[in-house]
Amino acid sequence: MGILRLVTWNINGAGTRGKRLKIFNQLKKLQADVVLLQETHKPVTGLNELKTPEFPNVFAACYNSRQQGVAILIHKNVNFTVLDTVIDPEGRFLILKLSILNKKLCIVSIYGPSVDEPSFFHGFFSALSEHLDCALILGGDLNLGLNEEMDRLNTTGTQRNLAFAMHGAPVTPTLLLEQWRGCPSVGLPWSLVFWGPLDVWSFDLLHTCLIP
């Protein structure tokens, strides 16, 4: 399998042309092949605004123009075949199964609820479990931590970690890891926060089978 550059980005809306230009200029600098967006705030009627000559392939789960919405954009130079898609009607996750660079991949863009909503996570991981016969790349914002002690400044109150949310789901959290965890350059005991030019951050998970 060749090199595939993936970017995941919570853009917090892409309503104005100026902001979309900034987003796509940054993606061009990053030389992204596949882009996972969260909080697109795009209804179905506005999806064409996410298409560009460089990214003509847009897959999305939409909600409305004020909240939620996720998308996966694929560069024009990437050859792929869509094998399956799962679209959340509330615009919180998109599961895209592809044959790409001679390898099957399950790519997921997700924006989880910020309040306790066990039914959402059970539904999501149940849907995901049907597509784990290949490598998994999950990017976005689960609004959960892998480890309460490492991922929260204040650990009092309700515990909202991944293991708790996945209780009873047919996927084990031990198969997922955060790509930045343990990064020595961070200098902090919790997860790396990457601040880009538009002041956004991402929380990214990889299936352990992708780690050498």
C-alpha positions as CSV (number, residue, x, y, z in Angstrom):
1,M,0.0,0.0,0.0
2,G,1.4,3.4,-0.9
3,I,1.3,6.6,1.2
4,L,-2.2,8.0,1.9
5,R,-2.3,11.4,3.6
6,L,-5.4,11.7,5.8
7,V,-6.5,14.9,7.6
8,T,-9.3,15.1,10.2
9,W,-10.7,18.5,11.0
10,N,-13.5,20.0,13.1
11,I,-14.1,23.1,11.0
12,N,-17.0,24.4,13.2
13,G,-19.1,25.4,10.1
14,A,-18.3,26.2,6.5
15,G,-21.0,28.7,5.8
16,T,-19.1,31.5,4.2
17,R,-17.1,31.4,1.0
18,G,-14.2,33.1,2.8
19,K,-13.9,30.3,5.4
20,R,-14.2,27.6,2.8
21,L,-11.4,29.1,0.9
22,K,-9.2,29.1,4.0
23,I,-10.1,25.5,4.7
24,F,-9.2,24.3,1.2
25,N,-6.1,26.4,1.0
26,Q,-4.9,24.7,4.2
27,L,-5.8,21.2,2.8
28,K,-3.8,22.0,-0.3
29,K,-0.8,22.9,1.9
30,L,-1.1,19.7,3.8
31,Q,-1.3,17.7,0.5
32,A,-4.3,15.8,1.8
33,D,-5.6,12.8,-0.1
34,V,-8.6,12.0,2.2
35,V,-10.2,14.6,4.5
36,L,-12.5,13.8,7.4
37,L,-14.6,16.9,8.4
38,Q,-16.8,17.4,11.4
39,E,-19.3,20.1,12.2
40,T,-19.8,21.0,8.5
41,H,-23.2,22.6,9.4
42,K,-24.4,21.8,5.9
43,P,-27.8,20.6,4.8
44,V,-28.0,18.2,1.8
45,T,-28.8,21.2,-0.4
46,G,-25.5,22.8,0.5
47,L,-23.2,19.9,-0.2
48,N,-22.0,21.2,-3.5
49,E,-20.2,24.0,-1.6
50,L,-17.8,21.4,-0.2
51,K,-16.8,20.3,-3.7
52,T,-13.8,21.7,-5.4
53,P,-11.8,20.8,-8.5
54,E,-9.2,19.1,-6.2
55,F,-11.9,17.4,-4.1
56,P,-14.8,16.4,-6.4
57,N,-15.7,13.3,-4.3
58,V,-17.8,14.3,-1.3
59,F,-19.6,11.9,1.0
60,A,-21.6,13.4,3.8
61,A,-24.0,12.9,6.7
62,C,-26.0,16.1,6.9
63,Y,-28.3,17.6,9.5
64,N,-28.9,21.4,9.2
65,S,-27.1,24.7,8.6
66,R,-26.5,25.4,12.3
67,Q,-25.2,22.2,13.8
68,Q,-23.6,18.8,13.3
69,G,-22.8,17.3,9.9
70,V,-19.7,15.2,9.0
71,A,-18.1,14.6,5.6
72,I,-15.3,12.7,3.9
73,L,-13.6,14.3,0.9
74,I,-11.4,12.4,-1.5
75,H,-8.8,14.0,-3.8
76,K,-9.2,13.7,-7.5
77,N,-5.9,11.8,-7.9
78,V,-7.0,9.0,-5.6
79,N,-8.4,5.9,-7.3
80,F,-11.0,4.2,-5.2
81,T,-14.1,2.1,-5.3
82,V,-17.0,2.5,-2.8
83,L,-17.9,-0.8,-1.2
84,D,-20.5,0.4,1.3
85,T,-21.7,3.5,3.2
86,V,-23.5,4.0,6.5
87,I,-25.0,7.5,6.9
88,D,-26.3,8.7,10.3
89,P,-29.6,10.6,9.7
90,E,-28.7,13.1,12.5
91,G,-25.4,14.0,10.8
92,R,-23.1,12.6,13.5
93,F,-21.2,9.9,11.7
94,L,-20.4,8.6,8.3
95,I,-18.9,5.1,7.7
96,L,-17.3,4.8,4.3
97,K,-15.9,1.4,3.2
98,L,-13.5,1.6,0.2
99,S,-11.1,-0.3,-1.9
100,I,-8.2,2.1,-2.2
101,L,-4.6,1.7,-3.2
102,N,-5.2,-2.1,-3.5
103,K,-6.4,-2.3,0.1
104,K,-9.8,-2.3,1.8
105,L,-10.3,0.5,4.3
106,C,-13.2,1.5,6.6
107,I,-12.9,5.3,7.1
108,V,-15.1,7.0,9.6
109,S,-15.8,10.6,10.3
110,I,-17.6,11.2,13.6
111,Y,-18.8,14.0,15.8
112,G,-20.2,12.5,19.0
113,P,-22.8,14.2,21.3
114,S,-21.5,16.3,24.1
115,V,-24.0,14.9,26.6
116,D,-24.6,11.3,27.8
117,E,-26.4,9.5,25.0
118,P,-25.7,5.8,25.3
119,S,-28.1,4.9,22.6
120,F,-26.0,6.9,20.1
121,F,-22.8,5.1,20.8
122,H,-24.4,1.7,21.0
123,G,-26.0,2.3,17.5
124,F,-22.7,3.7,16.1
125,F,-20.5,0.8,17.3
126,S,-23.1,-1.7,16.3
127,A,-23.1,-0.3,12.8
128,L,-19.3,-0.1,12.9
129,S,-19.0,-3.8,13.9
130,E,-20.4,-4.9,10.6
131,H,-17.5,-3.3,8.7
132,L,-14.5,-4.5,10.7
133,D,-13.3,-7.1,8.2
134,C,-10.6,-4.6,7.1
135,A,-8.4,-1.8,8.5
136,L,-10.2,0.9,10.3
137,I,-9.4,4.6,10.4
138,L,-11.7,6.7,12.7
139,G,-11.2,10.4,12.9
140,G,-13.2,13.2,14.5
141,D,-14.5,14.2,17.9
142,L,-16.1,11.5,20.1
143,N,-16.5,14.0,23.0
144,L,-15.1,11.2,25.1
145,G,-11.7,10.3,26.4
146,L,-9.8,7.0,26.2
147,N,-8.5,7.5,29.8
148,E,-10.2,9.8,32.3
149,E,-7.0,10.4,34.3
150,M,-5.0,11.4,31.2
151,D,-7.7,13.2,29.1
152,R,-9.5,15.4,31.7
153,L,-8.2,18.2,33.9
154,N,-11.1,17.6,36.3
155,T,-12.0,14.0,36.8
156,T,-14.8,14.6,39.3
157,G,-18.4,14.3,38.2
158,T,-19.8,12.0,35.5
159,Q,-17.3,9.7,33.9
160,R,-17.6,9.8,30.1
161,N,-14.9,7.6,28.7
162,L,-14.9,5.4,25.7
163,A,-15.1,2.1,27.6
164,F,-18.2,3.3,29.4
165,A,-19.9,4.5,26.2
166,M,-19.1,1.2,24.5
167,H,-20.5,-1.0,27.3
168,G,-22.5,-3.7,25.6
169,A,-21.4,-2.7,22.1
170,P,-19.9,-5.4,19.8
171,V,-16.5,-3.6,19.6
172,T,-13.9,-3.5,22.2
173,P,-12.1,-0.2,23.0
174,T,-8.8,-2.1,23.3
175,L,-8.8,-2.3,19.5
176,L,-8.5,1.4,19.3
177,L,-5.7,3.8,20.2
178,E,-5.1,7.5,20.0
179,Q,-2.3,8.2,17.5
180,W,-0.8,11.0,19.7
181,R,-0.9,9.2,23.1
182,G,2.4,9.1,24.7
183,C,3.9,11.6,22.3
184,P,7.0,12.9,24.2
185,S,7.0,16.3,22.4
186,V,3.7,17.3,24.0
187,G,5.0,17.9,27.4
188,L,1.6,17.3,29.0
189,P,0.1,14.1,30.5
190,W,-3.0,14.4,28.3
191,S,-3.7,14.1,24.6
192,L,-2.1,16.3,22.0
193,V,-4.2,19.2,20.9
194,F,-3.2,20.5,17.5
195,W,-4.1,24.2,16.9
196,G,-4.4,25.0,13.3
197,P,-4.8,28.4,11.5
198,L,-8.5,28.3,12.1
199,D,-8.2,27.3,15.7
200,V,-9.7,23.8,15.5
201,W,-8.5,20.5,16.9
202,S,-9.0,16.8,16.2
203,F,-9.1,13.6,18.2
204,D,-8.1,10.7,16.1
205,L,-8.3,6.9,16.5
206,L,-6.6,4.2,14.6
207,H,-7.3,0.5,14.6
208,T,-4.4,-1.3,16.1
209,C,-3.9,-3.3,12.9
210,L,-2.6,-0.2,11.2
211,I,0.2,0.3,13.7
212,P,3.5,-1.3,12.6
